């Protein structure tokens, strides 16, 4: 495929033809530190020799994604983008890459909604204005701003080095600044950032950018101090006598043999979970656990519910439930969407009734231990989704939307987007830096009491530090 002559309204030009103009920019006032070095940094990282040039003031109506592995960057061998004027990006500027190129050079002012910046060096002689947030990712490259920097939140991360300084803003910096150059712990972030805006102990970029576009603040009104939660009578009474509203769902469907249902489930999985390794989509990642549950109990029953079923209260998936023992139910298979107006609870660490939903699942809270939960569509919880222990798995074929998605020594996979505060052992590890002290038993250092997490949510209390 031939290279394009124009992109985003800009013109492709050889770096050799642009060399004199870049040298003049390097001498332009205000004099930016190390700018002569930064304007040649691409030479150390790539052999690409084309520059995308915008002559005069330029407006890009959508997001601008600039990564070294973008197809348009590679195809056109672009080492830098240069705007000789003001550059306005009406969407977000996204550089989600560790590479220290392409460069982005703006002679005038740069205005964006949000900015995610990885290794890309950013050189601006005018003002940098983000109506939302400027968030670093990976080992981000240096920023040079000759004018002012304005944003709803700016998180500098690039440190000074012997060969060059980190981020430099010659003018005023307006908006909240959270300095990440000396590393921020998850505890540091939780003190100043609202829970929705955090993920894996760092920023939840989906939420941060959504807040930026909507003009909402990701910052807590008052930074939290470390809090000790005193046990009170209301909480202790709830923990001693938890109210679990659970429904017997057998009247809503039919009881079938496991081998009959398994063949249907395997066909539905093949239909809805496409084999796509590039997007971590594997039908067998779902089918193997359905197969294991149904083949383990071949003489018992599967409760088959029609799509569109609504359970008016909660649903408990423990072996000790009356309807489970009475009918020998080892799984629930809903053929389409399922709505549970209360909580879905499974307290038994060593297993439980498998819940398999071919469509979307909606519930209040989901607190799940050893039972397997599989949803081929989207999962929407008005509260939290918790997976505990390693006897069961959680598999979501679409998106997960909740206040929080917490995994404690649990195998949980979401094929789509996670729109929730998401934390797990593998990424965060130190739960005491994330969750309130009152959620832990006195003799337990590493893991919170899942029953306490559920109790806090039922009583309308915050669980994060």
Secondary structure as UniProt FT lines:
FT   STRAND          6..7
FT   TURN            8..9
FT   STRAND          10..14
FT   HELIX           15..26
FT   TURN            33..34
FT   HELIX           35..38
FT   TURN            39..40
FT   HELIX           41..44
FT   STRAND          50..55
FT   STRAND          58..60
FT   STRAND          64..65
FT   TURN            68..69
FT   HELIX           71..75
FT   TURN            76..77
FT   STRAND          78..84
FT   STRAND          87..89
FT   STRAND          93..95
FT   STRAND          103..106
FT   STRAND          110..112
FT   STRAND          115..117
FT   STRAND          122..124
FT   STRAND          128..130
FT   STRAND          133..136
FT   STRAND          143..145
FT   STRAND          149..150
FT   STRAND          153..154
FT   STRAND          168..169
FT   STRAND          173..174
FT   TURN            181..182
FT   HELIX           186..192
FT   HELIX           195..197
FT   STRAND          198..199
FT   TURN            200..201
FT   STRAND          202..203
FT   HELIX           205..214
FT   HELIX           233..240
FT   HELIX           249..252
FT   STRAND          253..257
FT   HELIX           258..272
FT   HELIX           277..279
FT   HELIX           284..296
FT   TURN            297..299
FT   STRAND          301..305
FT   TURN            307..308
FT   STRAND          309..311
FT   STRAND          314..316
FT   TURN            319..320
FT   HELIX           322..327
FT   STRAND          329..334
FT   STRAND          338..340
FT   STRAND          344..346
FT   TURN            349..350
FT   STRAND          354..357
FT   STRAND          361..363
FT   STRAND          366..368
FT   STRAND          373..375
FT   STRAND          379..381
FT   STRAND          384..388
FT   STRAND          393..396
FT   STRAND          400..408
FT   STRAND          411..414
FT   STRAND          418..424
FT   TURN            425..428
FT   HELIX           431..433
FT   HELIX           437..439
FT   TURN            442..443
FT   HELIX           450..458
FT   TURN            459..460
//
